[in-house]
Amino acid sequence: MALAAGSNITLDAALREAEERFTAANPESRRLHAEAAKAMPGGNTRTVLFYEPFPLTLASGEGCHVRDADGHLYTDFLVEYTAGLYGHSHPVIRGAIEAALSDGIVLGGPNLLEARFAAALCDRFPAVERIRFCNSGTESNMFALSAARAATDRDKVMAFRGGYHGGVLYFAGANPLNAPFPMVMADYNDAENAARQIAAEGDRLAAVIVEPMLGSGGCIPAEPAFLQALRDATAKTGALLIFDEVMTSRLAPGGLHGELGITPDLVTLGKYLGGGLTFGAFGGRAEIMDRFDPRRPGAWPHAGTFNNNVLTMAAGLAGLTQIYTPDTAIALNRRGDALRNRLNGIAEAMGLPIRATGRGSMMCLHAASGPVRRPADVAGMPKALRDLLHLDLLEKGQYLARRGMINLSLPMEAPDLDGLAAAFAEVLEARAGLIEASVA
């Protein structure tokens, strides 16, 4: 139990006070959560959106702002965990969806949009020679891993502690719902030991799956030497290297693999690429992906009723080709780098062990006194401190993830970023003693 320097309040007491203020300020969200819990375990159907004492119920969104059921307006820095890149009401996205609706939905055959969208994605991402669509990032990673196991006729998969590749591929802790792939676990950003483990597994290892920057794991970038070591080691053993770019493809015009010049065998995609609608995709080397060609003897089956749904195809194609151009991607991520540096400058000026890790338009707040290279480096941050900072920032109109994740969207303007920086400074100043006591 941390005690704030020079005060009589403990971290736990401060959190209780913040939760009481939050509850008093949000009676309608509280009522709606209790009502929802009668039909859904915990009152929601997506675990990451739950937090104590109850999550805000959102009623509407416009641009880069959301409004809750009690009428409070927030700047949306959650950005639907990177999927909300275009904001909540982009006219080009809305127009594309309305046009698709006017021509009919659930058509039950190839449509006029999917091949154009596939070609745009292959043109955009260097490692993607062929691509197939699905319905989520979870699905894209499941299909990619299954394809790797079929292509190599091997069974084992290597992943990294703290990684997240979907609801059934969660490696930040025990998850009894994980897919039953035989797993080999390694430490993120430990190039030498990962390469040694890959070599030791030899012809038993089908694939290595890695995020070129951890998303759920705290926006911790992979070191280029680490990724290159994975590429070299898998090339020697014949295992396939899979880059999970479901989140990170937004960080550069050609994704992080294009930016870093490291070519994996397969790439998984999702989130914003659906234009705000449900979407997933997996692609890569033609010789692997062509095994899905139904004209080919012994082709691998790939099902999914909504893989090519016209609304996602329309929104995704419009977003990628008309809005999130390469120049726009570069500009947005430069703004993100500047914001992250600004937040770190505020904390450094106060002498507080709070830092924002990340890259470009994705970042995450941590309490840490040393370098952050893997999730274990920030595991010591008390949950109560993370929860407190989240509630404090919500109270100041900044909507972000409970775990401290902050993302940028295209509608954000300088005043929105200034507002976050000002709120961050006010919260750190108010909680300085608790932060120092908690991390010491």
N, C-alpha and C positions, 0 to 999 in steps of 0.2 A: 504494500500500500504506500504509494508515493505521497510525501508531504511537500507542499509548495514552500520553497525557501522564503522565510520571512512572513509566513502566514499560518493560520490554523486550519486551512482547508486541505483535505486530502484529495487525491485524484478521484477516488471512488465517490466522495461527497460532491465534488464538482460535476461529475457525470450525472449523479442523481438530480442535482439542481437543473442541469441542462435538459435532462429528460422530462422533468416536471414542467419546465417552460415550454418545451416542444409539445407536450400533451395538452397544455392549456391553450396553446395557440392554434391547435389543429383538431378541434372536436369532430368535424365532419370526416376527416380522414380516419380518425379513430373509430367512429361509428361504422364507416364503410368497411374498414378492416375487420371489425367484429362480425359484421354481416357476411362478409366473404368467407370467413373461417367456418361458417356453417356448411359450406359446400366444398371448400378447398382446404386441404390440410395446411394450417399456418396462414390461411387467408390469401394465398397467392399460388400461382402455378409456375413460378420461376424463382428458384432459391436465391439467386444472386440479388434479386430486388428486395429481399426482406432485410430489415434491420430493426433493432430495438429502439424505442418501445413499440413502434409500428411504422411501416413505411407510409410515406405520403401517397395519397391517391391523386393521380394527375388527371385533370379534366380537359386540358387543351394545350396546344402548342402552336407557336407562330414564329417564323424566323429562327432565332437561337434562344427563344424563351419558352418556358412552360408555366402553366398556371395550375395550382392544385385545387382540390375540391373545396378548400376554405377560402379561395380567392387570392392566395399569395402568388406573386409573380417571381420567378427565378430566372437567372441566366443559366442556360443548360450547358454545363461543362461535363455532364455524363456522356452526352451525345450517343445515347444507346450503345455504350461500350464500343464506340467507334463506328457503328453502323449508321448513325445519323449525320453523316458528313454533310449532306445537303440541307440540313435544317428540317423544319417541320412543314414548310409550305412553299417550296421552290416552284415558281410558275412553270418552268420547263418540265420538271418532273410531273407536276399535276397535269399539265397539258398532254404529256405522253400517256399517262394513265387514262385520262378521259378519252383520248383518241382510241386507245385499245379497247376500252369498255364499249365504245360505240360500235365496234366491229364484232362484238361477241366474245364471250370467255368460254373456258373449258371446251375447246374446239375438238380435241381428240385426234389431232394429227400434227405433222410438222406445220409450223406457221411461218409467216413472212418475216419474222424478227429474229428467230433463234440463230440462224446461220450468220446473220450480220453481226449479232452480239458476239458470237463465238470468234468470228474473224477479228473483231476489234480487240478482244482479249488476247488472242494470239499475237496480234501486232504490238500490243502494249507491253507484254511481259516476255522477256527474252527466252526463258526456259520453257515456255509453253508452245509446243509445236502443234499439239492437238488438245482438245478440251471436251469434257462432258459436264453437264449441269446436274445439280441435285437441289436439295431444299434447305441446307444449313451447313455451317462450318463443321458441325459434328459429323454429318453425313459425308462431307467431302473428305475428311480425314479417315473415316471408316472405309470408304471406297478406295482411297489411295493406299492404305495399309493392306487391305485385302488384295488389291492389284499387285502390290509388291510381293506379297507372300505367294501369289499364284505365279508371277513372272519368274521368281527365283526358285520356286519349289522348296522354300525354307519356311520355318515357322516363327522364329523369334523376332522381336521388335525391340529396339533400344529407344528409350525416351529419357527425359531429364527431370530430375527432382525440381518441383516447383512449376513444371510445365502444365499447360492446359491445352487440350486438343479437342474439346467438346465434352458434352455431359457424361459420356461413358469412357472418356479418356482423360481423367483428372489425376494429376500427379503431385498436387500440393499437399496431399495427406491421404489417409486411408479412404477408399471409396468402394464399398461392396458392390456397387452397380457398374463398375468398370467392365468393359468388354474383356472376355477371357483370352486375350492374346498372351502367349508366353512373353513376359517382359524382362528386359535387362535395363536396370536403372543406372544412370551416371550423373555426375555433377556438372551443372551448367558452367561454361567458361573454364573448364579444366581440360584443356586440349590434350595434354600428355596422357592423363589417365583414360580419357574417352578413347583415344586412339589405341591405347593398350588393350582396353576391353573389346573393342571392335576386332582387333587382331586375334585376341584369345577366343572369341566366339567363332571366327573363321566362317566356314560354310554352313553354320547353323543360323546365322543372322540374316534375316530377309531385308530389314530396313532399319534406318535410323531416322527418326522424325524429330524435328527441332524448329522452334520459333526463332527467327533471326533477331527478334527482340521479344523477351517474355512479355505477354500482355497481362493476363490474369495474375501472373507471378510477380508483378510490380514494375513493369516497364523498365526492365534491366536489359540493355543492349548486349547482344553477343559480340565478343571481340572477333575481329576479322580472322585473326590467327586460329581461333577456336573453330570457326566455321570451315576454314581452309583445311584444318586437320581432319575434320569429319569427312570433307570431300576426298582428301587423299586416302584416308584409311578405308573408306567404303569402296573406292575404286580398286584398291588392292584385293579386297575380299569378295567383291561381286555383290555386296549388299547395296540396296538402293537408298539414296539420300533424298529425303522428303523435307522440303521447307514448308512449314505451316505459315502461310502469309494471309490467313483469314483476316487478321487485324493489320499486319504490317505492310500490306501492299499499298496502303494509302500514303506511306512515308516517302515515296520517291516515284517518279514517273513510271519506272519499270519495276516497282517493288524493291524491297531491300536486296534481293538477289541480283537485280539489275544494277543497283547502285554500287554494290560491293564487287560485282564482277565474278561472283561464284555461282556456278550453274548446277543446281540440283537435278536429279532425275525426274522428280515429280514436284509439283507445287499445288497447294490447296488454297482456295480463295473463298470469300464470302463477305459478310457484313455489308459495307456501303455499296459494294458492286451491284447489289440488287436495287439500288436507287431508293432504299428504305423499305423494300418488300423482302419477303422470305427468299433467301438465295444461298446456294453453295455451288462450288465448281472444283474439279480436280483436273489437272492436265500435266503435260510434260513431254518427254521424248516420244516421237511418233512410233517407234518400234514397240513401245510399251502400250501406248494408248490405242494403237490400231488393233490390239487384241479385242477391243470392244466392238469392232466393225462386224455387224450381223451378217454381212455378205461373206465373211471369212469362215471356213470350216473350223469348228470348235471354238467359235467366238465366245467371249465371256458375256454373260447376260448383265444388263444394267437397267433396273426398273425404277419407277418413280412417277406416279400419276401427274405430279405437278412440276416435274423437272423443267419443262419448257412452257410454263404457264405464261400467257401473253402479257399479263400485267407486269410481272417481273422483267420479262424480256424487254418490254417497252421502256420501263423506268430505268433499267440498267443500261440499256444502249444509249438512251438520251443523256443519262448522267455522265457516262464515261466519254462520250464523243462530243457532247455539246457544252458540258460544264467543267468536269474535272480533267481538263486538258493537262498535258505535261507542264506547261508554264504555270498553270494554276496550282498544281501539286507542289511545285518548287516554292512558289510564293507562300502557300499556306504553311508548309513545314518550316520555312524560315521564320515565320511569325511564331510558330510554336517553340522553336529554339530560343527566340528572343524572350518569350514569356517564361520559359523554364529558367533561363539565366537570370531573369528579373526576380523570380521567386527565390532562387538560391541566393541572390545578392541581398535580399531583404533579411533572410535568415542569418546569413554571414555577418551582416552589419550589426545584428543583435547578439551575435555570439551564441546562437542556439543550434543544437545538433538536429536540425530539420533540413532535409534536402529533397529536391525534386529530381528523380532520375527519369530517363526517357530519351526520346529522339523525336525531332520534328513535332508533329501535332498530337503526340501521345506522351503523357508523363504521369508520374505517381509520387505522392508525398510519403516520405519515410522519416522516422526518427533513427538516426544512425550517426555515430561519431567517427566512423572510418569509411574506407572505400566500400562501394556496393557493387559486387560482381556476380552474386548469386542470391537466391532468396534466403539462404541461411544467414546472410550478413545483416538482414533486417528482422530476423525472427524474434529478436529481443524487444521489439517495440510493444509496450503493453497494449492489449486490446482496448482497455479503457481509455487510453490516450487517443488512439485512433478514432474511437467512437466519439469522444468529446470534441475533437477538432472537426469532425464531420458535422455534428449538431451545431457547433458554433458557426461554421461557414453557411450551413443552411439558414440559420437565423439571420444571416446577413445577405440572404438572397442568392447564394451561390449553390447551385445544384450539381453535386458531384457524387462519385461512388463512395460508399462507406469505407472501402479499403484505401481511399485517397487518390483514386485514378481521376485524371483530368484530361479531357480531349477537346480539341478545337473543331468547330464546324465552319463552313464557308460563310454563313451569314454574319459571323461575329465581326464587330468593328472595334476600333481602338477603345471607345468607352467601355465596352464589355470586358476587355482585357484589363483596363485600368481598374474597373470595379472589383475584379477578382484580386488583383495585386493589393488594392487598398484593404479589402476584407481580410486577406491573408496577413497583412502587417498588423492589423488591429487585433486579430485573434492571437498571433504570436506574442504581441506585447502583453495582452491580458493573461495569457497562460504561460508566460516565460518561466516562472518559478516551478510550475508543475512539469513542464517539459524538461528542465534541467534536472529536477529530482528523479524523473522517470527514466532518463537515459544515462544518468551518472553510473 
